[in-house]
Amino acid sequence: MTAGLAVTFASAIMNEYLEDNKAKGVTVTVQYLYGYTNDGVLGWTTGPSSWSFFY
C-alpha cells in the first residue's frame, strides 16, 4: 500500500469514527491487481479498497 493511500484511508476512517465512536475496531481490505499499468508496465497496482467498522 502506498503511503498516500494509507494516509487517505487513515483520515477517512478517523473522520467516520469521530462521528460514531462506538466501534470496537476496523477491518481494512486492500486488493492488488497484477497486469499492465497506465504506463504499459507489467506489475502490481492497487485495486479496490474498503473499510468497515465492527461493533
N, CA, C and O atoms as a GROMACS GRO file, in nm:
protein
  220
    1MET      N    1   0.086  -0.117   0.000
    1MET     CA    2   0.000   0.000   0.000
    1MET      C    3   0.090   0.122   0.000
    1MET      O    4   0.184   0.131   0.079
    2THR      N    5   0.062   0.213  -0.087
    2THR     CA    6   0.143   0.334  -0.093
    2THR      C    7   0.112   0.424   0.025
    2THR      O    8   0.005   0.415   0.084
    3ALA      N    9   0.207   0.509   0.058
    3ALA     CA   10   0.189   0.599   0.173
    3ALA      C   11   0.069   0.690   0.153
    3ALA      O   12  -0.004   0.717   0.248
    4GLY      N   13   0.047   0.738   0.031
    4GLY     CA   14  -0.066   0.827   0.004
    4GLY      C   15  -0.199   0.760   0.029
    4GLY      O   16  -0.289   0.821   0.087
    5LEU      N   17  -0.212   0.635  -0.012
    5LEU     CA   18  -0.335   0.561   0.010
    5LEU      C   19  -0.356   0.536   0.159
    5LEU      O   20  -0.468   0.546   0.209
    6ALA      N   21  -0.250   0.504   0.230
    6ALA     CA   22  -0.260   0.478   0.374
    6ALA      C   23  -0.305   0.603   0.449
    6ALA      O   24  -0.389   0.595   0.539
    7VAL      N   25  -0.252   0.718   0.414
    7VAL     CA   26  -0.289   0.844   0.480
    7VAL      C   27  -0.434   0.878   0.448
    7VAL      O   28  -0.508   0.922   0.536
    8THR      N   29  -0.475   0.859   0.324
    8THR     CA   30  -0.614   0.886   0.286
    8THR      C   31  -0.710   0.796   0.362
    8THR      O   32  -0.812   0.843   0.413
    9PHE      N   33  -0.678   0.666   0.371
    9PHE     CA   34  -0.763   0.574   0.446
    9PHE      C   35  -0.768   0.612   0.594
    9PHE      O   36  -0.876   0.615   0.653
   10ALA      N   37  -0.654   0.640   0.653
   10ALA     CA   38  -0.650   0.674   0.796
   10ALA      C   39  -0.734   0.798   0.824
   10ALA      O   40  -0.807   0.802   0.923
   11SER      N   41  -0.725   0.897   0.739
   11SER     CA   42  -0.802   1.019   0.757
   11SER      C   43  -0.951   0.993   0.746
   11SER      O   44  -1.029   1.040   0.829
   12ALA      N   45  -0.992   0.918   0.644
   12ALA     CA   46  -1.134   0.889   0.624
   12ALA      C   47  -1.190   0.804   0.738
   12ALA      O   48  -1.301   0.828   0.785
   13ILE      N   49  -1.113   0.705   0.782
   13ILE     CA   50  -1.157   0.618   0.891
   13ILE      C   51  -1.172   0.699   1.020
   13ILE      O   52  -1.270   0.683   1.092
   14MET      N   53  -1.074   0.785   1.048
   14MET     CA   54  -1.081   0.866   1.171
   14MET      C   55  -1.200   0.961   1.168
   14MET      O   56  -1.269   0.976   1.268
   15ASN      N   57  -1.225   1.025   1.054
   15ASN     CA   58  -1.341   1.115   1.043
   15ASN      C   59  -1.471   1.040   1.067
   15ASN      O   60  -1.559   1.090   1.138
   16GLU      N   61  -1.485   0.922   1.009
   16GLU     CA   62  -1.607   0.843   1.028
   16GLU      C   63  -1.618   0.794   1.172
   16GLU      O   64  -1.728   0.793   1.228
   17TYR      N   65  -1.506   0.755   1.232
   17TYR     CA   66  -1.507   0.708   1.371
   17TYR      C   67  -1.548   0.820   1.466
   17TYR      O   68  -1.622   0.796   1.562
   18LEU      N   69  -1.502   0.941   1.441
   18LEU     CA   70  -1.536   1.054   1.529
   18LEU      C   71  -1.684   1.087   1.525
   18LEU      O   72  -1.738   1.141   1.622
   19GLU      N   73  -1.751   1.054   1.415
   19GLU     CA   74  -1.895   1.077   1.405
   19GLU      C   75  -1.974   0.975   1.487
   19GLU      O   76  -2.080   1.007   1.541
   20ASP      N   77  -1.923   0.853   1.496
   20ASP     CA   78  -1.991   0.746   1.570
   20ASP      C   79  -1.883   0.658   1.634
   20ASP      O   80  -1.840   0.559   1.575
   21ASN      N   81  -1.840   0.696   1.754
   21ASN     CA   82  -1.724   0.630   1.815
   21ASN      C   83  -1.759   0.507   1.899
   21ASN      O   84  -1.693   0.480   1.999
   22LYS      N   85  -1.862   0.434   1.861
   22LYS     CA   86  -1.899   0.312   1.934
   22LYS      C   87  -1.829   0.189   1.877
   22LYS      O   88  -1.841   0.079   1.931
   23ALA      N   89  -1.756   0.206   1.770
   23ALA     CA   90  -1.689   0.093   1.706
   23ALA      C   91  -1.577   0.039   1.793
   23ALA      O   92  -1.508   0.115   1.862
   24LYS      N   93  -1.559  -0.092   1.790
   24LYS     CA   94  -1.452  -0.157   1.866
   24LYS      C   95  -1.326  -0.173   1.781
   24LYS      O   96  -1.216  -0.191   1.835
   25GLY      N   97  -1.340  -0.166   1.649
   25GLY     CA   98  -1.226  -0.181   1.560
   25GLY      C   99  -1.267  -0.159   1.416
   25GLY      O  100  -1.383  -0.129   1.386
   26VAL      N  101  -1.171  -0.175   1.328
   26VAL     CA  102  -1.196  -0.153   1.186
   26VAL      C  103  -1.126  -0.262   1.105
   26VAL      O  104  -1.016  -0.304   1.138
   27THR      N  105  -1.193  -0.306   0.999
   27THR     CA  106  -1.134  -0.402   0.906
   27THR      C  107  -1.104  -0.328   0.776
   27THR      O  108  -1.194  -0.266   0.718
   28VAL      N  109  -0.979  -0.334   0.731
   28VAL     CA  110  -0.938  -0.267   0.608
   28VAL      C  111  -0.901  -0.375   0.506
   28VAL      O  112  -0.825  -0.467   0.537
   29THR      N  113  -0.955  -0.363   0.385
   29THR     CA  114  -0.926  -0.457   0.277
   29THR      C  115  -0.867  -0.379   0.160
   29THR      O  116  -0.929  -0.286   0.109
   30VAL      N  117  -0.748  -0.419   0.118
   30VAL     CA  118  -0.684  -0.359   0.001
   30VAL      C  119  -0.652  -0.473  -0.096
   30VAL      O  120  -0.580  -0.566  -0.062
   31GLN      N  121  -0.706  -0.464  -0.215
   31GLN     CA  122  -0.680  -0.566  -0.317
   31GLN      C  123  -0.577  -0.512  -0.416
   31GLN      O  124  -0.578  -0.395  -0.452
   32TYR      N  125  -0.488  -0.601  -0.457
   32TYR     CA  126  -0.389  -0.565  -0.558
   32TYR      C  127  -0.418  -0.642  -0.686
   32TYR      O  128  -0.457  -0.758  -0.682
   33LEU      N  129  -0.398  -0.577  -0.797
   33LEU     CA  130  -0.422  -0.637  -0.927
   33LEU      C  131  -0.289  -0.649  -1.001
   33LEU      O  132  -0.207  -0.558  -0.998
   34TYR      N  133  -0.269  -0.762  -1.068
   34TYR     CA  134  -0.148  -0.781  -1.146
   34TYR      C  135  -0.183  -0.768  -1.293
   34TYR      O  136  -0.268  -0.841  -1.344
   35GLY      N  137  -0.118  -0.676  -1.360
   35GLY     CA  138  -0.144  -0.654  -1.502
   35GLY      C  139  -0.069  -0.532  -1.549
   35GLY      O  140   0.021  -0.482  -1.481
   36TYR      N  141  -0.107  -0.484  -1.665
   36TYR     CA  142  -0.040  -0.368  -1.722
   36TYR      C  143  -0.094  -0.239  -1.659
   36TYR      O  144  -0.215  -0.222  -1.644
   37THR      N  145  -0.003  -0.150  -1.623
   37THR     CA  146  -0.040  -0.021  -1.565
   37THR      C  147  -0.067   0.078  -1.678
   37THR      O  148  -0.058   0.043  -1.796
   38ASN      N  149  -0.102   0.200  -1.642
   38ASN     CA  150  -0.124   0.304  -1.742
   38ASN      C  151   0.003   0.335  -1.820
   38ASN      O  152  -0.002   0.386  -1.932
   39ASP      N  153   0.118   0.303  -1.761
   39ASP     CA  154   0.247   0.326  -1.827
   39ASP      C  155   0.287   0.210  -1.917
   39ASP      O  156   0.392   0.215  -1.981
   40GLY      N  157   0.206   0.107  -1.923
   40GLY     CA  158   0.236  -0.009  -2.006
   40GLY      C  159   0.335  -0.105  -1.944
   40GLY      O  160   0.392  -0.190  -2.013
   41VAL      N  161   0.355  -0.094  -1.812
   41VAL     CA  162   0.448  -0.180  -1.740
   41VAL      C  163   0.368  -0.290  -1.671
   41VAL      O  164   0.264  -0.263  -1.611
   42LEU      N  165   0.416  -0.412  -1.679
   42LEU     CA  166   0.350  -0.524  -1.613
   42LEU      C  167   0.391  -0.526  -1.466
   42LEU      O  168   0.510  -0.531  -1.435
   43GLY      N  169   0.293  -0.524  -1.377
   43GLY     CA  170   0.325  -0.524  -1.234
   43GLY      C  171   0.200  -0.515  -1.149
   43GLY      O  172   0.088  -0.522  -1.200
   44TRP      N  173   0.221  -0.500  -1.019
   44TRP     CA  174   0.113  -0.492  -0.921
   44TRP      C  175   0.066  -0.348  -0.906
   44TRP      O  176   0.148  -0.256  -0.896
   45THR      N  177  -0.065  -0.328  -0.904
   45THR     CA  178  -0.123  -0.197  -0.878
   45THR      C  179  -0.234  -0.213  -0.775
   45THR      O  180  -0.294  -0.319  -0.762
   46THR      N  181  -0.261  -0.107  -0.702
   46THR     CA  182  -0.366  -0.108  -0.602
   46THR      C  183  -0.502  -0.113  -0.672
   46THR      O  184  -0.529  -0.036  -0.763
   47GLY      N  185  -0.585  -0.206  -0.627
   47GLY     CA  186  -0.719  -0.221  -0.683
   47GLY      C  187  -0.823  -0.168  -0.586
   47GLY      O  188  -0.796  -0.074  -0.512
   48PRO      N  189  -0.942  -0.226  -0.587
   48PRO     CA  190  -1.049  -0.182  -0.498
   48PRO      C  191  -1.008  -0.194  -0.351
   48PRO      O  192  -0.945  -0.291  -0.310
   49SER      N  193  -1.044  -0.095  -0.274
   49SER     CA  194  -1.012  -0.092  -0.131
   49SER      C  195  -1.135  -0.050  -0.054
   49SER      O  196  -1.217   0.028  -0.103
   50SER      N  197  -1.148  -0.101   0.068
   50SER     CA  198  -1.265  -0.067   0.150
   50SER      C  199  -1.233  -0.082   0.298
   50SER      O  200  -1.131  -0.140   0.335
   51TRP      N  201  -1.320  -0.029   0.381
   51TRP     CA  202  -1.307  -0.048   0.524
   51TRP      C  203  -1.445  -0.059   0.585
   51TRP      O  204  -1.542  -0.009   0.528
   52SER      N  205  -1.454  -0.123   0.700
   52SER     CA  206  -1.580  -0.132   0.772
   52SER      C  207  -1.548  -0.144   0.921
   52SER      O  208  -1.448  -0.205   0.960
   53PHE      N  209  -1.635  -0.086   1.002
   53PHE     CA  210  -1.619  -0.093   1.146
   53PHE      C  211  -1.686  -0.218   1.200
   53PHE      O  212  -1.783  -0.267   1.142
   54PHE      N  213  -1.634  -0.270   1.309
   54PHE     CA  214  -1.709  -0.376   1.378
   54PHE      C  215  -1.734  -0.329   1.519
   54PHE      O  216  -1.654  -0.257   1.580
   55TYR      N  217  -1.850  -0.372   1.570
   55TYR     CA  218  -1.902  -0.321   1.698
   55TYR      C  219  -1.910  -0.431   1.802
   55TYR      O  220  -1.951  -0.406   1.915
   0.00000   0.00000   0.00000
